[in-house]
Amino acid sequence: MDEQQRSDHQPALNPAPEKLALVEVLDRDGHARLAVPVLRWPVRVGRAIDNDVVLDDTHVAPHHATLDETATGLSLHLEATLNGARVGGKRMAGGERAELAGGEAFQLGSTRLRVRRAVDALAPEKAMAPEPRGGWGLLAAMTAVLLAWNMAELWLNTDPGGRLSDYLPVLAGGPVALALWCGLWALGSKLFQHRFEFWPHVRVALVYLLASGVVALVLPLLAYALSWEFASRITDLAVGAVLAAMVLAHLSLVLPARRRLLAAATAGAFVAGVVVMLARSYQVNDRFFDELYVTTLAPPLLRVAPAVDTRRFFEEAQDLKAVLDRHARDEDGAAPEFDADE
């Protein structure tokens, strides 16, 4: 039998049926952990094995819902079910019907699902976060700068003649603390994103820790150079804002789909903390900030603002008399006399 005769006797292969849609069962991160192809409408969803989409969820009825295509999109019709469904944040009871937008997630029982049709437009591809230039070299340089910065601060705050062993906690403890901090965040990424993103968290921590150090240095210097006392008083708040931004950056790596919610929650927590701190300071000290005067004494070369005349200094100090007398009365029950000229 020649080739032509064999081909004539072979049965024709049936073409694969056209895939109309996918019903995706979503995990808690919104990723599809199961995709069931849709070859015809309607599609029955439930716990019984005769459904088109079988869910292993005790909160789903044996025949829970039916999905069907309409002229305007998709419809979800609930059967006789106790737990109903949740569509667009609204609760549906058994027997109700709702329209679904393309790619819209909905919940049956405790299971989240999504329908993607072949005719639905796809969102454009998202660019991945670019790797930093220099890679490992950049991380090593940033780590060295952070260690040098911390050692310089320790040297400035240590009495002359200090021991070299005083620097060991900075040299050894700093990298260990950084590794533990980033390791915990990387475990969060592994839990929610299924990726142990240790080095991205290291980059975030190094960038924001360096930024906080710059803020802690620059604001007091500005206060000294320009007589901006307020800049020195808000230094702790500014550093706290940078550290709050660092936490937000870590959270965004763990839950990238919740950036707006995380930003709102982080900003709200920071503002609430600032309000509590200022209120407590005012209750204890009758002022919002603990610092009464600029405590940073930089080299005179950096001084830009003109010096304050001695007479003006004593005139402004005279205004403190009423405040000091009031504090003395609150503590001793008497009003001792205080002469600002003494």
TORZA-931577 format. One record per atom (N, C-alpha, C): residue in one letter; x, y, z. Coordinates in steps of 0.2 Angstrom, whole numbers, plus 5000, padded with zeros to 4 digits. Layout:
<rs>
AXYZ;...
</rs>
This chain:
<rs>
M500449945000;M500050005000;M500450065000;D500350104995;D500850164995;D500550225000;E500950275000;E500850335004;E500150365004;Q499950374997;Q499350404996;Q498750354999;Q498850294998;Q498250245000;Q498250245008;R498850245011;R498850245018;R498450315021;S498650365018;S498350435020;S497550435019;D497350395014;D496650395013;D496250355018;H496550305020;H496250265025;H496350285032;Q496750335034;Q496850365041;Q496250405042;P495950395049;P495350435051;P495550505051;A495150555050;A495350625051;A495350645058;L495850685060;L495950705067;L495450755069;N495050755074;N494550805076;N494950865079;P494850925076;P495150985079;P495050995086;A495451025090;A495351045097;A494851095097;P494351085102;P493751135103;P494051195105;E493751245103;E493951315104;E493851335111;K494351365114;K494351385121;K493951445122;L493351455125;L493051515126;L493251555131;A493451525137;A493651565143;A494051515148;L494251545153;L494551515159;L494151535165;V494051485169;V493751495176;V494351485180;E494651535184;E495251535188;E495051535195;V495251485199;V495251485206;V495851525209;L495751575213;L496251615215;L496551595222;D497151605223;D497451605230;D497351675233;R497651675239;R497551735243;R497851795241;D498351785236;D498751835233;D498451865226;G497951825224;G497651845218;G497851815212;H498351765213;H498651725208;H498151655207;A498151635200;A497751575199;A498151515201;R497851475205;R498151415207;R497751355203;L497251365200;L496851315196;L496451355190;A496551335184;A496251355179;A495851305175;V495151315174;V494751265171;V494551295164;P494651265159;P494451295152;P493751285151;V493451335148;V492751335146;V492651325139;L492351275137;L492251255130;L491551265128;R491051275133;R490351295131;R490051335137;W489551365135;W489151405140;W488451365141;P488151365147;P488351395153;P488851345157;V489151375162;V489651335166;V489351335173;R489251275176;R489051255182;R489551255187;V489551285193;V490051285198;V489751265205;G490151215208;G489851195215;G490351135217;R490051105222;R490551055226;R490350985223;A489850975220;A489650905217;A490050895211;I490250825210;I490750815204;I490450815197;D489750825197;D489450835190;D489450905188;N489750955192;N489851025189;N490451025184;D490451085181;D490951095176;D491551115180;V491451155185;V492051175190;V491851155197;V492251105199;V492151075206;V492651105211;L492351135216;L492651165221;L492751125227;D493351125230;D493351085237;D493351135242;D492751155244;D492551205249;D491951185252;T491951175259;T491351155262;T490851215263;H491051275262;H490551325262;H490251345255;V490351295250;V490051295244;V489451245243;A488951265240;A488351215240;A488551165234;P488251105234;P488351055229;P488251085222;H487751125221;H487651155215;H487551235217;H488051275217;H488051335220;H487851395215;A488151395209;A488051445204;A488151425197;T487851465193;T487951455185;T488251515182;L488751515178;L489051565174;L488751555167;D488551615164;D488351615157;D488551675154;E488651675147;E488851735143;E488151765141;T488151835141;T487551875139;T487851915133;A487351955131;A487552005126;A487952065128;T487952075135;T488352125138;T488952105141;G489052035142;G489652015146;G489451945149;L489551945156;L489451875159;L488951895165;S488551835166;S488051835172;S488251785177;L488151795183;L488151745188;L487551735192;H487251675191;H486651665194;H486751615200;L486451635206;L486551585212;L485951535212;E486151475214;E485651425215;E485451435222;A485051385225;A484851375232;A485451365236;T485751415239;T486351415243;T486351455249;L486651425254;L486551465261;L487051525261;N487651515259;N488151565260;N488151625254;G487851605248;G487751655243;G488451675240;A488551735238;A489151755235;A489351825237;R489951845235;R490151915236;R490351945229;V490051995226;V490252025220;V490352095220;G490952125219;G491052195219;G490952225226;G491152185231;G491052205238;G490352195241;K489852175237;K489152175239;K488952095240;R488552085245;R488352015246;R487751995242;M487751935240;M487151915236;M486951855239;A486251845239;A485951785242;A485751735237;G485551675239;G485351625234;G484751645230;G484751635224;G484251645219;G484351715215;E484851755217;E484951815214;E485451815208;R485451865204;R485851865198;R486251925198;A486851925195;A487351985195;A487651985188;E487852045186;E488252045180;E489052055182;L489452015178;L490152025180;L490552055174;A490952105176;A491452135171;A491952085169;G492252095164;G492852055161;G493452055166;G493551995168;G494151985173;G493952005180;E493352015182;E493152035189;E493151975193;A493451975199;A493451925204;A492851925208;F492651865210;F492051855214;F492151805219;Q491751795224;Q491851745229;Q491251705230;L491351635230;L490851585232;L491051555238;G490651555243;G490951525250;G491551565252;S492051525253;S492751555255;S493251555249;T492951535243;T493451535237;T493351585232;R493851615230;R493851675226;R493951645219;L493551675214;L493651655207;L493651715202;R493851695196;R493851745191;R493751715184;V493451745180;V493251725173;V493651765168;R494051735164;R494451775159;R494151745152;R493851785148;R493651765142;R494151775136;A494051745131;A494551755125;A494451825122;V493851845122;V493651915119;V493851975124;D494051955130;D494252015135;D494952035133;A494952105133;A495652135132;A496152125138;L496752105136;L497252095141;L497552165143;A497752165150;A498152225152;A498852215149;P499152275148;P499852275145;P500352245150;E500852215147;E501352185151;E501752235156;K501852215162;K502152265167;K502852245167;A503252305167;A503952295168;A504152275174;M504652235175;M504952205181;M505452265184;A505552265190;A505952315194;A506652305191;P506952355189;P507652345186;P508152335192;E508652295190;E509152275195;E509652335195;P509852355201;P510352415202;P510952405198;R511152455195;R511852455192;R512352445197;G512852395195;G513352385199;G513252315203;G512552305204;G512452235207;G512752235214;W513152175215;W513452165221;W513952215223;G514252245219;G514752305220;G514352365224;L513752375221;L513352435224;L513152415231;L512952355232;L512652335239;L513252335244;A513852315241;A514452315246;A514652385247;A514652435242;A514852505244;A514352535248;M513652525247;M513152555252;M513252525259;T513452465260;T513552435266;T514152465270;A514652475266;A515252505269;A515152575271;V514752615266;V514652685268;V514152685275;L513752645275;L513252645281;L513752625287;L514152575287;L514552565293;L515052615294;A515352645289;A515752705291;A515452765294;W514752775292;W514352825294;W514252815302;N514052755303;N513852735310;N514552745315;M515052725312;M515752725316;M515952795317;A515752845312;A515952915313;A515552945318;E514852925318;E514452955324;E514652925330;L514852865331;L515152835337;L515752875339;W516152885335;W516852925336;W516652995339;L516153025336;L516053095338;L515653095345;N515353045347;N514953045353;N515353005359;T515952985357;T516352945362;T516852995365;D516952985371;D517553025374;D518153015372;P518653055371;P519353045369;P519652985373;G520052945370;G520352895373;G519952835374;G519352825370;G518952765370;G519252705368;R519052645370;R519352585368;R519152565361;L519552525357;L519352505351;L518752455351;S518752415357;S518152365358;S517452405357;D517452465359;D516852505358;D516552505351;Y516952495346;Y516752495339;Y516552425337;L516652375341;L516452305339;L515752295338;P515252325342;P514552315341;P514352345334;V514652405332;V514452435326;V514752385320;L515352365320;L515652325315;L515252255314;A515152225320;A514852155319;A514052165320;G513852205325;G513052205326;G512752235320;G512952285317;G512652315312;G512452275306;P512952235303;P512752185298;P512252135300;V512352105306;V511952055308;V511252075309;A511152135312;A510452165313;A510152175306;L510552205301;L510252215294;L510052145291;A510452095292;A510352035289;A509652005292;L509652005299;L509051985302;L508352025300;W508452085300;W507852135298;W507652115291;C508152105286;C507952095279;C507752025278;G508051975282;G507851905282;G507051895284;L506851935289;L506151925291;L505651955285;W505852015282;W505452035277;W505551985271;A506051955270;A506151905264;A505651845265;L505551825272;L505151775273;L504451795272;G504251855273;G503551885271;G503451875263;S504051895260;S503951895252;S503851815250;K504251775254;K504151705252;K503451675254;L503151705259;L502451685261;L501951705256;F502051775254;F501451805250;F501651805243;Q502251805241;Q502451805234;Q502851745231;H502951705236;H503251635234;H503951645231;R504251705233;R504951715231;R505351745238;F505951715239;F506351735245;F506751795242;E506451855242;E506851915240;E507251955245;F507751915247;F508251945252;F508552005250;W508952005244;W509352065242;W508952125240;P508352115237;P507952175236;P507752215243;H507652175248;H507452205255;H508152235257;V508752205256;V509352235258;V509452305255;R509252305248;R509352375245;R508852425248;V508252405249;V507852455253;V508052475259;A508252435263;A508552455270;A509152495270;L509652485265;L510252525265;L510052595262;V509652595257;V509452665255;V509152705260;Y508652685263;Y508252725268;Y508652735275;L509052685277;L509552695282;L510052755281;L510352755275;L510752805273;L510352875273;A509752875270;A509352935270;A509252965276;S509052915281;S508852945288;S509552975291;G510152945290;G510752975293;G510853045290;V510753055283;V510853115280;V510353165283;V509753145284;V509253195287;V509453215294;A509653165298;A509853175305;A510453225305;L510853225300;L511453265300;L511253335297;V510853335292;V510753405288;V510353455292;L509753425295;L509353475298;L509653505304;P510053475309;P510353515314;P510853565311;L511253545306;L511653595303;L511353655300;L510753645297;L510353695294;L510153745300;A509953715306;A509753755311;A510253795314;Y510853765314;Y511453805317;Y511653855312;A511653845306;A511953885301;A511453945299;L510853935300;L510353985298;L509854005303;S510053985309;S509653995315;S508853975314;W508853915311;W508153885310;W508053835316;E507853865322;E507753815327;E507253765326;F506753775322;F506253725320;F506553665317;A507053675312;A507353625309;A507653575313;S507953595319;S508253555324;S507753515328;R507153545329;R506653515333;R506253465330;I506253465323;I505853415319;I506353365317;T506953365319;T507353305316;T507153235317;D506953225324;D506653155325;D506053145321;L505653195320;L505053175316;L505253165309;A505753195306;A505953185299;A506253115298;V506653105303;V506953035303;V506452985304;G505952995308;G505352945309;G505052935302;A504952995298;A504552985292;A504952945287;V505652955287;V506052915282;V505952845284;L506052825291;L505952755293;L505252725291;A504752765292;A504052745290;A504052725282;A504352775278;A504352755271;A504752695270;M505252675274;M505652615273;M505252555274;V504852565280;V504352505281;V503852495275;L503552555273;L503152555267;L503452515261;A504052535260;A504452505254;A504552425255;H504652405261;H504652335262;H504052305261;L503452335264;L502852305263;L502652305256;S502852355252;S502652355245;S502952295241;L503552275243;L503852215240;L503552155242;V503252155248;V502952095251;V502252085247;L501852145247;L501152145244;L501152195239;P501452185233;P501452235228;P500752255225;A500252215226;A499552235224;A499152275229;R499452285234;R499152325240;R499452395241;R499852415236;R500252475238;R499852535241;R499252555237;R498852605240;R498652595247;L498352545248;L498052525255;L498652525260;L499252505258;L499752505263;L500052575264;A500052615259;A500252685259;A499852725264;A499152715263;A498652745267;A498752725274;A498852655276;A498852635282;A499552655286;T500052655282;T500752685285;T500652755286;A500352795282;A500352865283;A499852885289;G499352845290;G498852855295;G499252835302;A499552775302;A499952755308;A500452815310;F500852835305;F501352885307;F501052955309;V500552975306;V500153035309;V499953025316;A499652965317;A499352955324;A499952955329;G500452925327;G501052925332;G501352995333;V501353035328;V501553105329;V501153145333;V500453135332;V499953175336;V500053155344;V500053085345;V500153065352;V500853085355;M501353085351;M501953115354;M501953185355;L501653225351;L501653295352;L501153315358;A500553275358;A500153285364;A500453275370;R500853215371;R501153195377;R501653255379;S502053275374;S502553325376;S502253385378;Y501653405375;Y501353475377;Y501053465384;Q500853405386;Q500553395392;Q501053395398;V501653365396;V502153365401;V502553425402;N502753455396;N503253515396;N502853585394;D502253585392;D501953645390;D502153665383;R502453625379;R502753635373;R502753575369;F502653585362;F502653525358;F503253485357;F503853515358;F504553485357;F504953495363;D505353445364;D505753445370;D506353485370;E506553495364;E507153535363;E507053615364;L507353645368;L507253715369;L507753765365;Y508253735363;Y508753775359;Y509153725355;V509453755350;V509853715345;V510453685349;T510553625349;T511053585353;T511753575348;T511653585342;T512253565337;T512653625337;L513353615339;L513853665338;L514353645332;A514153665326;A514653645321;A515153695320;P515653685316;P516253735315;P515953805313;P516253855316;P515953925314;P515953945307;L516353905303;L516353925296;L515653915293;L515253865296;L514653855293;L514053895295;R514253945300;R513753995302;R513654045297;V512954055295;V512754105290;V512354155293;A511954145297;A511454195301;A511954235305;P511754305306;P512154345310;P512054325317;A512554345321;A512454335328;A511954375332;V511654355337;V511154385341;V511454435346;D511254495346;D511554545351;D511354525358;T511854535362;T511754515369;T511154545373;R511054615371;R510454645374;R509854615372;R509754595365;R509154565363;R509054495366;F509654455367;F509554395370;F509254395377;F509454445381;F509254455388;F508454475388;E508354515383;E507654545382;E507154485381;E507354435377;E506954375375;E506954335381;A507554325385;A507554285391;A507054305396;Q506954375396;Q506454405401;Q505754375400;D505554355394;D504954325393;D504854255396;L505354225398;L505354155401;L505154165409;K505154225412;K505054225419;K504354205420;A503854225417;A503154205418;A503054125418;V503354095413;V503354025412;V503653985418;L504254015420;L504553975425;L504253985432;D503954045433;D503554055439;D502954005439;R502653995434;R502053955433;R502253885435;H502753865432;H503053795433;H503253785441;A503553835444;A503653835451;A503053825455;R502553865454;R501953865457;R501553795457;D501653765451;D501353695450;D501653645454;E502353655455;E502753605459;E502753615466;D502853675468;D502853685476;D502253715479;G501753745475;G501253775478;G501353845480;A501953875479;A502153935481;A502353975474;A502454035475;A502754075469;A503354115471;P503954075470;P504554115472;P504754165467;E505054215469;E505254275465;E505854255461;F505754275454;F506354255450;F506554325446;D507154345446;D507354405443;D507754385437;A507554395431;A507954375425;A508554415424;D508654475428;D509254515427;D509854485431;E509654435436;E510254405440;E510554355436;
</rs>
